[in-house]
Amino acid sequence: MSSPTNRSASEPLSCPTTDPGRGRLLPAVILTAMACGMGWGIRGQYGHETGAMIAGVLSGMTLILLFAPGISSLKAARTVALMAVGISLGGSMTYGQTIGLTQDAALIGNWSALRWGLVGLFVKGGIWIGFAGAFLGIGLSTRRYRPMEFVRLLLGMTLLFVLGLWALNSPFDPASQVLPNLYFSDDWYWEPGAALKPRPECWGGLLAALMGLAAYLHGIRRDRLARNMAGVGFLAGGMGFSVGQCVQAFHAWNPERFAQCLPGNLAAHVNWWNMMETSFGSIAGAVLAGGLWWNRHLIAASGQSQTEAVVLTPVWEFALLAVHLPLLIAAEFSDVPLLELYLEFGLLMSAIPLIGIVGGRCWPYLFPLLIVAVPIAGKTLRELAYRNTAISRPLGWLVLVAIPLAVMLLIAVWLGRRGEQGDSAGRFASVGLLSTTWLYFGLNFAFFRLPWPWKVWTGRTPSGIIFTVCALCLTIAAIVYGRGRGAVTE
């Protein structure tokens, strides 16, 4: 892995003289819980890696707005983009059978299987959000990271991934019923004689990569904020996934209690899987906010962000975009195995974005506002106009893809230009949170077939109500906390 770059003479040696987040612990915990809870709940409709980025964008915008409104717009955009990339890395892990250990009909009443499943969810959730916390800290810290440094770092993490996969996730030979010693999916130990289809796990490889990243941040880069937030993220994800699943598992073990306690036929209309996802995100977001508040004295001072380095020319930024975006679209919407590998192996998919985000001026704005939205808009169109006939294809292309993406492109360009003119993070986070909140709420609401509460209730109606409340609260927060935020403060 690379050695640290020298500290620039313009890099501050001290913390900010003002502390905008000091009295914001409670609102930060509540609002980030809403942002991450809604984002993670929406993620369930759209898939692992790219869907998870929704929660990264919404959470990142909220945390910037509350804890770092005085840094530059460019630094804020990089931070949100980095968090979105980081939170996507855990998307390659399988977890459906891990959840099954806690609630499958054949295992109801098996406390040992329940405990083992929750341990597995804690580990997998910790890895997932651990990367998000580390990249959030990297974006907000006083240390500067360069594109080639990230390339070398990713190469080192990939090597650790392979070693971790070999050490913790092998051997794997289900035909001979030979599985790893630490295996968190369903196997014949829990259901002897059953016809099972064990799935290969990769959490060991990602855990090794995360530990290598944390060691690099601590031992080589001396980046206390990023190192601390990696630990906070691991705790946040571990608590979020395991406690969130307890909600769904408790219902699976005791359905009659919910039928008796909830009014009317409400229990039958609740999508308990989506409740688990939303609970996971809410708990993770709350813990992340609390952890960042505790470490807020390590966030870069406002004046430092004015000297954010841009090392990529517009030509190189466009070239990276011209490579990554077609690969992303092809991996999402084609069945070519080699292209699917680009999406499924998060460390590979993150390489081009990280170079563009850390080294460019346009990528930090385009990634969280436009690029993350591309596969989400496409999957909404596929669901409503191709797999079903809820909307005609021409109209779907217009209202679900063309208009939303054009609006997000215009917002990204406008915010980028405002950033060049000296805007602070406050305006970026406020406008960014407003636009992304309603973009993903709207696309998901369409995906849910418009579950208005005054219509006949379906399994999507309770989630739709929760997301509506979250969107409204985030809108108010964006307006209130973003009011009066203009130029970078010294």
C-alpha positions as CSV (number, residue, x, y, z in Angstrom):
1,M,0.0,0.0,0.0
2,S,1.1,3.6,-0.5
3,S,3.0,5.8,1.9
4,P,1.4,9.0,3.1
5,T,1.6,12.1,1.2
6,N,3.3,15.1,2.8
7,R,1.1,17.6,4.6
8,S,0.5,20.7,2.5
9,A,1.5,24.0,4.0
10,S,-2.0,25.2,3.6
11,E,-3.5,22.3,5.5
12,P,-4.7,23.4,9.0
13,L,-3.0,22.2,12.1
14,S,-6.0,22.8,14.3
15,C,-9.7,22.1,14.6
16,P,-12.4,24.5,13.6
17,T,-12.8,27.5,15.9
18,T,-16.6,27.1,15.7
19,D,-18.5,24.0,16.4
20,P,-21.8,24.0,14.4
21,G,-22.6,20.4,15.5
22,R,-22.2,20.8,19.3
23,G,-25.9,21.2,20.1
24,R,-27.2,19.1,17.3
25,L,-26.8,15.6,18.6
26,L,-30.5,14.8,19.0
27,P,-31.6,16.3,15.6
28,A,-28.7,14.6,13.9
29,V,-29.5,11.2,15.4
30,I,-33.2,11.6,14.4
31,L,-32.7,13.0,10.9
32,T,-29.9,10.7,10.0
33,A,-32.0,7.8,11.2
34,M,-34.8,8.9,8.9
35,A,-32.4,9.5,6.0
36,C,-30.6,6.2,6.3
37,G,-33.8,4.3,7.2
38,M,-35.7,5.5,4.2
39,G,-32.7,5.0,2.0
40,W,-32.1,1.5,3.2
41,G,-35.8,0.7,3.0
42,I,-35.9,1.9,-0.6
43,R,-32.7,0.0,-1.3
44,G,-34.7,-3.3,-0.9
45,Q,-36.5,-2.7,-4.2
46,Y,-33.3,-1.9,-6.2
47,G,-30.6,-4.3,-5.3
48,H,-27.4,-4.6,-3.3
49,E,-24.6,-2.4,-4.5
50,T,-26.3,0.4,-6.4
51,G,-29.4,0.4,-4.2
52,A,-27.3,0.8,-1.1
53,M,-25.8,4.0,-2.5
54,I,-29.2,5.7,-1.9
55,A,-28.7,5.4,1.8
56,G,-25.2,6.7,1.5
57,V,-26.2,9.8,-0.4
58,L,-29.1,10.7,1.9
59,S,-27.2,10.1,5.0
60,G,-24.1,11.9,3.8
61,M,-26.1,15.0,2.8
62,T,-27.8,15.0,6.2
63,L,-24.5,14.7,8.1
64,I,-22.8,17.4,6.1
65,L,-25.7,19.8,6.6
66,L,-25.6,19.3,10.4
67,F,-21.9,18.9,11.2
68,A,-19.9,20.5,8.4
69,P,-21.9,23.3,6.7
70,G,-19.0,25.7,6.6
71,I,-16.6,23.5,4.5
72,S,-16.4,24.0,0.8
73,S,-19.0,22.7,-1.5
74,L,-16.4,20.6,-3.3
75,K,-15.2,18.9,-0.2
76,A,-18.8,18.2,0.9
77,A,-19.6,16.7,-2.5
78,R,-16.5,14.5,-2.3
79,T,-17.5,13.3,1.1
80,V,-21.1,12.4,0.1
81,A,-19.8,10.6,-3.0
82,L,-17.2,8.7,-1.0
83,M,-19.8,7.6,1.5
84,A,-22.0,6.4,-1.3
85,V,-19.1,4.4,-2.8
86,G,-18.1,3.0,0.6
87,I,-21.6,1.8,1.5
88,S,-21.9,-0.1,-1.8
89,L,-18.9,-2.4,-1.1
90,G,-20.8,-4.7,1.2
91,G,-23.5,-5.3,-1.5
92,S,-21.8,-8.5,-2.7
93,M,-22.4,-10.3,0.5
94,T,-25.2,-12.9,0.6
95,Y,-27.5,-12.6,3.6
96,G,-30.9,-14.0,2.8
97,Q,-30.1,-17.4,4.3
98,T,-28.5,-15.8,7.3
99,I,-31.8,-14.1,7.9
100,G,-33.5,-17.5,7.3
101,L,-31.6,-18.9,10.3
102,T,-33.6,-16.6,12.5
103,Q,-37.1,-17.0,11.0
104,D,-37.5,-19.9,8.6
105,A,-40.5,-22.1,9.5
106,A,-38.3,-25.2,10.0
107,L,-36.1,-23.3,12.5
108,I,-38.8,-21.5,14.5
109,G,-38.1,-22.3,18.2
110,N,-34.4,-23.2,17.5
111,W,-32.6,-20.7,19.8
112,S,-29.2,-21.8,18.7
113,A,-30.0,-21.1,15.0
114,L,-31.4,-17.7,16.0
115,R,-28.3,-16.7,17.9
116,W,-26.0,-17.9,15.2
117,G,-28.0,-16.0,12.5
118,L,-27.9,-12.8,14.6
119,V,-24.1,-13.1,15.0
120,G,-23.8,-13.5,11.3
121,L,-26.0,-10.5,10.7
122,F,-23.9,-8.4,13.1
123,V,-20.7,-9.3,11.3
124,K,-22.2,-8.7,7.8
125,G,-23.9,-5.5,8.8
126,G,-20.8,-4.3,10.5
127,I,-18.7,-4.9,7.4
128,W,-21.3,-3.1,5.2
129,I,-21.5,0.1,7.2
130,G,-17.9,-0.1,8.4
131,F,-16.8,0.8,4.9
132,A,-19.4,3.6,4.8
133,G,-18.0,5.1,8.0
134,A,-14.4,4.8,6.9
135,F,-15.1,6.6,3.6
136,L,-17.2,9.3,5.4
137,G,-14.3,9.9,7.7
138,I,-11.8,10.1,4.8
139,G,-14.0,12.7,3.1
140,L,-14.3,14.9,6.2
141,S,-10.8,14.5,7.6
142,T,-7.9,17.0,7.4
143,R,-5.8,14.5,5.5
144,R,-5.6,14.7,1.7
145,Y,-6.0,11.6,-0.5
146,R,-4.8,11.3,-4.1
147,P,-6.2,9.3,-6.9
148,M,-3.2,7.0,-7.3
149,E,-3.1,6.5,-3.6
150,F,-6.6,5.0,-3.8
151,V,-5.5,2.8,-6.7
152,R,-2.7,1.3,-4.6
153,L,-5.0,1.1,-1.6
154,L,-7.6,-0.8,-3.6
155,L,-5.0,-3.2,-4.9
156,G,-3.9,-3.9,-1.4
157,M,-7.5,-4.4,-0.2
158,T,-8.1,-6.7,-3.2
159,L,-5.2,-8.9,-2.1
160,L,-6.5,-9.0,1.5
161,F,-10.0,-9.8,0.1
162,V,-8.6,-12.9,-1.6
163,L,-6.7,-14.0,1.5
164,G,-9.7,-13.5,3.7
165,L,-11.9,-15.4,1.3
166,W,-9.4,-18.3,1.4
167,A,-9.0,-18.2,5.2
168,L,-12.6,-17.7,6.3
169,N,-14.9,-18.6,3.4
170,S,-13.4,-21.8,2.2
171,P,-13.6,-24.7,1.6
172,F,-16.9,-24.6,-0.2
173,D,-18.0,-27.9,-1.7
174,P,-21.8,-28.3,-1.2
175,A,-21.9,-31.4,-3.4
176,S,-19.9,-33.1,-0.7
177,Q,-21.5,-31.1,2.1
178,V,-18.2,-29.5,2.9
179,L,-18.6,-25.9,4.1
180,P,-16.4,-23.3,5.9
181,N,-16.0,-23.6,9.7
182,L,-17.5,-20.1,10.1
183,Y,-20.6,-20.3,7.8
184,F,-23.5,-18.0,8.4
185,S,-26.0,-19.3,5.8
186,D,-28.3,-22.3,6.1
187,D,-26.6,-25.7,6.1
188,W,-27.1,-29.3,7.2
189,Y,-26.0,-28.6,10.8
190,W,-29.2,-26.8,11.3
191,E,-31.4,-28.9,9.0
192,P,-30.0,-32.5,8.8
193,G,-31.2,-34.4,5.7
194,A,-32.9,-31.3,4.2
195,A,-32.5,-30.5,0.5
196,L,-30.5,-27.3,0.8
197,K,-28.7,-25.1,-1.6
198,P,-25.8,-23.5,0.4
199,R,-24.6,-20.2,-1.0
200,P,-20.9,-19.1,-1.2
201,E,-20.1,-16.3,1.3
202,C,-17.5,-13.5,0.9
203,W,-17.8,-11.7,4.2
204,G,-14.4,-13.0,5.2
205,G,-12.7,-11.4,2.3
206,L,-14.5,-8.1,2.9
207,L,-13.7,-8.2,6.6
208,A,-10.0,-8.6,5.8
209,A,-10.2,-5.7,3.3
210,L,-11.9,-3.5,5.9
211,M,-9.4,-4.4,8.6
212,G,-6.6,-3.6,6.1
213,L,-8.2,-0.2,5.3
214,A,-8.5,0.6,9.0
215,A,-4.9,-0.4,9.6
216,Y,-3.8,1.8,6.8
217,L,-5.8,4.8,8.1
218,H,-4.4,4.3,11.6
219,G,-0.8,3.2,11.0
220,I,0.2,5.0,7.8
221,R,-2.1,7.9,7.3
222,R,-2.6,8.7,11.0
223,D,-6.2,9.6,10.1
224,R,-8.0,9.5,13.4
225,L,-11.4,10.5,12.1
226,A,-11.5,7.9,9.3
227,R,-10.2,5.2,11.6
228,N,-12.7,6.1,14.3
229,M,-15.6,6.3,11.9
230,A,-14.7,2.8,10.5
231,G,-15.2,1.5,14.0
232,V,-18.3,3.5,14.5
233,G,-19.6,2.2,11.2
234,F,-19.0,-1.4,12.1
235,L,-20.9,-1.0,15.4
236,A,-23.7,0.9,13.6
237,G,-24.1,-1.8,10.9
238,G,-23.8,-4.7,13.3
239,M,-26.5,-3.2,15.6
240,G,-28.7,-2.2,12.7
241,F,-28.8,-5.5,10.9
242,S,-29.1,-7.7,14.0
243,V,-31.6,-5.6,16.0
244,G,-33.5,-4.7,12.8
245,Q,-33.9,-8.4,12.0
246,C,-35.1,-9.0,15.6
247,V,-38.3,-7.1,14.6
248,Q,-39.0,-9.5,11.7
249,A,-37.9,-12.6,13.6
250,F,-40.1,-11.7,16.5
251,H,-43.1,-11.5,14.2
252,A,-42.2,-14.8,12.5
253,W,-42.0,-16.5,15.9
254,N,-45.1,-14.8,17.3
255,P,-47.5,-13.8,14.5
256,E,-50.5,-14.2,16.8
257,R,-49.3,-11.4,19.1
258,F,-49.1,-8.9,16.3
259,A,-52.6,-10.0,15.1
260,Q,-53.9,-9.3,18.6
261,C,-52.0,-6.1,19.3
262,L,-52.2,-4.2,16.0
263,P,-55.6,-2.6,15.1
264,G,-57.7,-4.0,12.4
265,N,-55.9,-6.2,9.9
266,L,-52.8,-4.0,10.0
267,A,-50.4,-6.9,10.7
268,A,-51.4,-8.6,7.5
269,H,-50.5,-5.4,5.5
270,V,-47.0,-5.0,6.9
271,N,-44.1,-6.0,4.7
272,W,-41.9,-7.3,7.6
273,W,-38.9,-7.7,5.4
274,N,-39.1,-4.0,4.5
275,M,-39.6,-3.2,8.1
276,M,-36.3,-5.0,8.9
277,E,-34.6,-3.0,6.2
278,T,-35.9,0.3,7.4
279,S,-35.0,-0.6,11.0
280,F,-31.5,-1.6,9.9
281,G,-31.0,1.7,8.2
282,S,-32.5,3.8,11.0
283,I,-30.4,2.2,13.7
284,A,-27.2,2.4,11.6
285,G,-27.9,6.1,10.7
286,A,-28.5,7.0,14.3
287,V,-25.3,5.4,15.5
288,L,-23.3,6.9,12.7
289,A,-24.6,10.4,13.6
290,G,-23.8,9.8,17.2
291,G,-20.3,8.7,16.4
292,L,-19.6,11.6,14.1
293,W,-20.9,14.0,16.8
294,W,-18.5,12.4,19.2
295,N,-15.6,12.9,16.7
296,R,-16.7,16.2,15.4
297,H,-13.5,17.9,16.7
298,L,-11.6,15.9,14.1
299,I,-13.6,17.3,11.1
300,A,-11.6,19.5,8.8
301,A,-11.7,23.2,9.5
302,S,-13.7,25.4,7.2
303,G,-10.8,27.3,5.6
304,Q,-8.9,24.1,4.7
305,S,-11.5,23.1,2.2
306,Q,-10.9,26.1,0.0
307,T,-7.6,24.5,-1.1
308,E,-9.2,21.2,-2.3
309,A,-6.9,19.8,-4.9
310,V,-8.2,19.0,-8.5
311,V,-5.7,17.0,-10.4
312,L,-7.8,15.6,-13.2
313,T,-8.5,17.7,-16.3
314,P,-12.0,17.8,-17.7
315,V,-10.9,15.5,-20.5
316,W,-9.8,12.8,-18.1
317,E,-13.0,13.2,-16.0
318,F,-15.1,12.8,-19.1
319,A,-13.0,9.7,-20.2
320,L,-13.6,8.1,-16.8
321,L,-17.3,8.8,-17.0
322,A,-17.4,7.4,-20.6
323,V,-16.0,4.1,-19.3
324,H,-17.8,3.7,-15.9
325,L,-21.3,4.7,-16.9
326,P,-21.7,2.2,-19.8
327,L,-20.1,-0.5,-17.8
328,L,-22.5,0.2,-14.9
329,I,-25.6,0.2,-17.2
330,A,-24.5,-2.9,-19.0
331,A,-23.8,-4.7,-15.7
332,E,-27.2,-3.8,-14.3
333,F,-29.3,-4.5,-17.4
334,S,-27.6,-7.3,-19.3
335,D,-26.9,-11.0,-18.5
336,V,-23.3,-11.1,-19.7
337,P,-21.4,-12.8,-16.8
338,L,-18.2,-10.8,-17.3
339,L,-20.1,-7.6,-17.1
340,E,-22.0,-8.7,-14.0
341,L,-18.7,-9.2,-12.3
342,Y,-18.0,-5.5,-12.6
343,L,-21.1,-4.8,-10.5
344,E,-20.9,-7.7,-8.1
345,F,-17.2,-7.2,-7.1
346,G,-17.5,-3.9,-5.2
347,L,-13.8,-3.2,-5.0
348,L,-13.5,-3.4,-8.8
349,M,-16.6,-1.2,-9.4
350,S,-15.4,1.4,-7.0
351,A,-12.0,2.0,-8.7
352,I,-13.0,4.4,-11.5
353,P,-15.5,6.4,-9.3
354,L,-12.9,6.8,-6.5
355,I,-10.3,8.2,-9.0
356,G,-12.8,10.6,-10.4
357,I,-14.2,11.7,-7.0
358,V,-10.9,12.3,-5.3
359,G,-9.1,13.9,-8.3
360,G,-11.8,15.7,-10.2
361,R,-14.1,18.7,-9.9
362,C,-17.1,17.4,-11.8
363,W,-17.2,13.8,-10.6
364,P,-17.9,14.7,-6.9
365,Y,-21.1,16.4,-8.0
366,L,-22.1,14.1,-10.8
367,F,-21.7,10.9,-8.8
368,P,-24.1,11.4,-5.8
369,L,-26.6,13.4,-7.8
370,L,-26.7,11.8,-11.2
371,I,-24.6,8.6,-11.5
372,V,-26.2,6.9,-8.4
373,A,-29.6,7.8,-9.8
374,V,-29.1,6.2,-13.3
375,P,-29.6,2.5,-12.3
376,I,-32.4,3.4,-9.9
377,A,-34.3,5.2,-12.6
378,G,-33.6,2.3,-15.0
379,K,-34.8,-0.4,-12.6
380,T,-38.0,1.6,-11.9
381,L,-38.6,1.7,-15.7
382,R,-37.9,-2.0,-16.1
383,E,-40.3,-2.9,-13.3
384,L,-43.2,-0.7,-14.4
385,A,-43.0,-0.7,-18.2
386,Y,-41.2,-3.9,-19.2
387,R,-41.8,-6.5,-16.5
388,N,-45.3,-5.1,-16.0
389,T,-47.6,-2.8,-17.9
390,A,-48.3,-0.2,-15.1
391,I,-47.1,2.5,-17.5
392,S,-46.5,2.7,-21.3
393,R,-42.8,2.4,-22.3
394,P,-42.6,5.9,-24.1
395,L,-44.2,7.6,-21.1
396,G,-42.1,5.6,-18.7
397,W,-38.9,6.6,-20.5
398,L,-40.0,10.2,-20.2
399,V,-41.2,10.5,-16.6
400,L,-39.1,7.9,-15.0
401,V,-35.8,8.3,-16.7
402,A,-35.4,11.4,-19.0
403,I,-37.0,14.1,-16.8
404,P,-35.5,13.0,-13.4
405,L,-32.0,12.4,-14.8
406,A,-32.1,15.7,-16.7
407,V,-33.1,17.6,-13.6
408,M,-30.4,15.9,-11.5
409,L,-27.8,16.7,-14.1
410,L,-28.9,20.4,-14.1
411,I,-28.7,20.5,-10.3
412,A,-25.3,18.9,-10.3
413,V,-23.9,21.4,-12.8
414,W,-25.5,24.3,-11.0
415,L,-24.1,23.2,-7.6
416,G,-20.7,22.6,-9.2
417,R,-20.6,26.1,-10.6
418,R,-21.8,27.6,-7.3
419,G,-19.0,25.7,-5.6
420,E,-16.4,27.2,-7.9
421,Q,-17.7,30.6,-6.9
422,G,-17.1,29.9,-3.3
423,D,-20.3,28.3,-2.0
424,S,-20.1,26.4,1.2
425,A,-21.3,22.9,2.0
426,G,-24.6,24.3,3.4
427,R,-26.1,25.1,0.1
428,F,-24.8,21.9,-1.5
429,A,-26.2,19.7,1.3
430,S,-29.5,21.6,1.5
431,V,-30.3,21.4,-2.2
432,G,-28.8,18.0,-2.6
433,L,-30.8,16.6,0.3
434,L,-34.0,18.1,-1.1
435,S,-33.5,16.8,-4.6
436,T,-32.3,13.3,-3.8
437,T,-34.9,12.8,-1.1
438,W,-37.8,13.5,-3.4
439,L,-36.2,11.8,-6.4
440,Y,-35.8,8.4,-4.6
441,F,-39.0,8.8,-2.7
442,G,-40.9,9.5,-6.0
443,L,-39.3,6.6,-7.9
444,N,-39.9,4.2,-5.1
445,F,-43.5,5.4,-4.6
446,A,-44.0,4.6,-8.3
447,F,-42.3,1.2,-7.8
448,F,-44.8,0.6,-5.0
449,R,-47.7,1.3,-7.4
450,L,-48.6,4.6,-5.6
451,P,-49.8,3.2,-2.2
452,W,-51.9,6.1,-1.1
453,P,-53.2,5.5,2.4
454,W,-56.8,6.4,1.4
455,K,-56.8,3.6,-1.1
456,V,-57.1,-0.2,-0.4
457,W,-54.1,-1.1,1.7
458,T,-51.4,-3.4,0.4
459,G,-48.1,-4.6,1.9
460,R,-46.5,-1.4,0.6
461,T,-48.8,1.0,2.3
462,P,-47.2,1.1,5.8
463,S,-43.8,1.5,4.3
464,G,-45.1,4.2,2.0
465,I,-46.4,6.1,5.0
466,I,-43.1,5.8,6.9
467,F,-41.2,7.0,3.9
468,T,-43.6,10.0,3.4
469,V,-43.0,11.1,7.0
470,C,-39.2,10.7,6.6
471,A,-39.3,12.7,3.3
472,L,-41.3,15.5,4.9
473,C,-39.0,15.8,7.9
474,L,-35.9,15.8,5.7
475,T,-37.4,18.5,3.6
476,I,-38.0,20.7,6.6
477,A,-34.5,20.0,7.9
478,A,-33.0,20.9,4.5
479,I,-34.8,24.2,4.5
480,V,-34.2,25.1,8.2
481,Y,-30.6,24.1,8.4
482,G,-29.7,25.2,4.9
483,R,-31.1,28.7,5.3
484,G,-28.5,31.4,5.0
485,R,-25.7,29.1,4.0
486,G,-23.6,30.8,1.3
487,A,-19.9,31.3,1.0
488,V,-17.3,29.3,2.8
489,T,-16.6,30.5,6.3
490,E,-13.1,31.1,7.5
